[in-house]
């Protein structure tokens, strides 16, 4: 019995492996996939400017980084004694404007270095609704809880999105001719704009993504939104807010992404690393039993073996805390 409406996804030609370089940016779904890749020890720079939802701001922060553009200081603001920038998420924050500028410059330089050498860029578009700030009508990435009268809200046109990314893509392929771009529309529903308005927004993003895929041979669409809407068409796959995909849904979409975009030769390593994570979360019935001590010893040897090629410092710290706790 078939319980879902499934569909095939074209298999990637240039797949991700553990020697790839990956840059993930966009809505929180980029963070989810980026985290899953990071947990499995793929090299990822994951949303360095924080979560960014609209395509204009996503394209701008990457293009500005490649062009080494100076920071637009008109978009700096102070909220509750903290310095923020309208072009980025509130995760990018400092206690002074000078510190904020240094922080953003460091993120731009890191972005430039990764984009120039990356094999894959994962871009997740969240919404086509944007907020424009000031007399220059600058599209902002985040309103940072400022008064609504400072902004004007409007819906982007697909042509605007294509134009914004055209400049970035032309620059990107010039500095990195072998780049592969994975473009997706976030499966998270932005219902604060209203259900019909969310669907309108997703339609605009999907049209823009299709135009970009047809224009650039290195741009490929991954249907995360469609998987959520069709293959996972049930509220049991949502978190309590009925907006965000839950852990089961995220895992399912990750598996579809893995089968499409990850080199099968990396699957064995992925399985090993997933097993290590599971072992670290194991709750023993008797922490002092010989069986558990042997279990910890085997896990420590496994971490030491893989640490020669991969960063397992966090996992080693977790194991060390367990061993220290035992010694008390």
N, C-alpha and C positions, 0 to 999 in steps of 0.2 A: 504493500500500500504506500503510495506517495503522499506525504503530508505537507509538502511545500512546493511552491512554484520555483523550480530551479532553472538556471540558464548558464550557458557556457561563457567563459571569459577567454579572450585571445591570450595565448601564452607569450610571455615576453621573449624577445630575441636576445637581449643582453641582460642576463640575470644577476642578481645580487649574490655575492659570496663573502666569505670572511676577509677577503683582501680588498673589498670594495670600500669606497668612501661615500657616505650618505649624509645629505643635508635635508632635514625635515623642517617645514615651516607651515604656518597657517592656523586653522582652528584646532580645538582640543583633540580632534581625531588624529591629526598629525602627531601630537604628543603621544597618543595611545600607541600608534604603530611604531613611532620612534622609540618608545620605551620598550616595547616587545622586542624590537631589533637589538636594542642596547642590552637587555637582559640576556639575550642569546649571543652576546659578545661581538655583534657587528659594530664597526666603527661609525658612530652617528653623532652629528651635531644637531641637537633637537631643540627647535624653537628658541634660539638664543635671545630673541627680542620679546619673549613671552607669547601668549596666545594672541593671534591676530586673525580677525574674522573676514574682513572684506578684501577683495582682490587688489584694489588700488594700493592699499597700505602694504600688502604682502609683496607686491612687485617693487614698490618704492624702496623698502628697506634693503632689499637685495641689490637693486640697481645702484642705490647710493653707496653701498658698501664696495661694490666693484669699481665705481668711479671715484672712490675716496672723497665723496662730497662732504663739505663741512656741515655740521649739525645746524638745523634751522632753530635758532634760539628763540624765535617768536613763538614756538610751540612748547616751550618750557613753562611749567606752572608749578605753583606751590600749594600743597594740600596737607593740612594738619602738620606743618613743619617739615614735610617731605617734598623733595623735588622730583617731578615726573615729566614725561614728554608725551604730547598728544599723538605722536607717531608710533607709540609702542604701548605694550601692556603695562599695568601697574607693578608687575614683577620687576621691571627695570626702574629702580628707585634709589635715591641717595639723600644724604643729609645736607648737601650744598649743591649749588649749580655746577661748580667746578668739579666736584666728585661725580656728578651725573654725566657731565661731558666726557670725563675720562673713562667712565664705565661704558658709555655708548661707543666711544671710539675703540675701546678694546673689543667690544662685540662686533663692530664693523670690520675691524682688522681680521678677527678670527673667521668671520663669515667670508671675507674676501679670500683668505687662504684656503678655506675648505672648498668654496665654489670653484676656484681655479684648478683644483685637483680631484674633485669629487667624480665618482662614476655615475651617481644617481642623485636627483633632487626630487623629494616628495613634497608636493604642494597640495594642501587641502583648503578649498574655498568654503567658507562658512555661510556668508550671507551677501546678497547684492544690495541690501539696504545700507546706506552710508550716512554719516553725519558730517556736515561741512561747517567749518569754524572760521569766524572772522570775516573781514571785508574781502579777503582773498579767496574765501570759500575753499579752504584747505580741507581735504578729506582726512579725517582723523581715524586712527586705529582704535582709540579708546577715549571716551568722554570723561573718564576719571571722576565720575559723580559730580560734575560741575552743573550749574543751573541750565535747564533746557533751553532758555531763551538765547544762549550763546551759540546755538547750533541750528542748522536747518537739515531736516531729514529728507532724503530722496532715494529713489530706486535707480541703480545703475542700468545702463543699456549694454547689451552684449558687445557692441562695437567699442564702448569705452574700455571694457575689460580687455578685449583683444588688443587695443592700442596700447594699454598700459603694459601688457606682457610682451608685446612685440619689441619694444625698446629693450627690455631686460633680456629676452631670449636672443636677440641679435647680438647683444653684448656678451652674453654668457657663452654662446657657441664660438665666438671669436677668441675668447681666452681659454676655452675648454671644448675643443672640437668633438671630443668623444662623449660628451655628456648625454645622459638619458634622463628625461623628466617624466615623473609619474604624477599625473594630475587627477585629483578626485574631488568630489563634492561631499561635504560632511554629512554623515547620517544623522547628526543631531538636529532636531527641529527647533527653530527659533520662534517659538509660538508667542513670545511677548509682543511681536508685531501683528499677531493674529494668524489663525490657521490659513485662510486664503492668501494672506500676504506672504507667509512662509513658503507656500507652494509656488507663488509667483516668483519669489526670490530664487528658489532652487531651480526653477525653469530657466531663469536668466543665466544663472551660473552654468547650468548644463549646456545651454546653447553656446555660451562663450567657450566652454571647455571643448565642445565639438569643433568649433571653428579653429581653435588653436591646434587641436590634434590634426586637423586636415591641412593646416598651413605648414606645420613643422614636423619633419619626419622623426625627430628625436623626442617628440611629445606624445605620451601614451595615456589614455584614460583608464583608470581603475574604478569600477562601479560600486564603491562602498555604499553610496546612497541607495542605489537600486537593490543591493543585497538586503539592506535593512528594510526597505519598503515592500519587497516581494518575497524573498526567501525567508525573512524573519518577520512576517506580517502578523504579529501577535503582541499584545501588551506584556506577555510574560518575558519578553526579551528587552524590556525597558527597566530602568531604575525607578525608584518610587516617585520621582518627579514626572514620570511618563514622557520625558523628553530625551534623556541620554540613554544610549544603549547600555545594558548591564554587562556584567562580566562574561556571561554566556555568549551574548551577542558579539562582544569585542573579540572573544576567543574564536568564534565562528568566522568573523570577517578576517581575522588574522590568518586563519588556516587557508581561506580562499586566496588571500594575498600571498601567502607562502607558496602555495601550489602554482601560482601564476608567475611570481616575480623572484623567488629564491631558487638558487641553483640546487638541484637535488643532491649534489655531492656534499652540500652543507647540512643535509638532514640528520646525518648521524651525530655530528657535533651539536646540532640543536637539541637532539634528544638527550645527549650527555649533559648539556648545560641546564636543560629543564629538569633533569633528574637531580642535579646538584641543588638547584633551588628548592625542589620538593624535600630533599633530605635535610636541608637547613631548617625547614619549617616543621620537621618531624617532632612530635611531642612524645617522649618516651614514657612508658608506664613506670619504669624504675630507672632513673638516670644513672644509678651506680651499679647496675647489673653488668656482668661481663659481656653480655651480648651488645649492650649499648656502647660500652667502652670500645669494643671492637668496631662497631659501626662508626664511631667518631674518628677512630684511627684510620680506617679505610677512606673516610671522607677527607681527612686532612691530607693523606697521600695523593688523593685524586686532585685536590686543589693545588697542591705543590706541583704536580705533573703538568696541569694545564696552565699554571701561572707563568710557565716559561714563554708562552706565546700569547696569552691573553691576560687582561687585567682582572684579577679576582681579589683585589685588595679588600673590597667591601665584604665579600663572602668570607675571607679569612678573618676579618674582624668579628663577624658574626659567630664564627666557629670558636674563635679565641674567647669570646664572652661566655659561650657555653662551657668551655673548658675551665675558665676562671670560676664560673658559678659552681661547677662541680667541686673545685678545690677548696671552696669555703667550708 
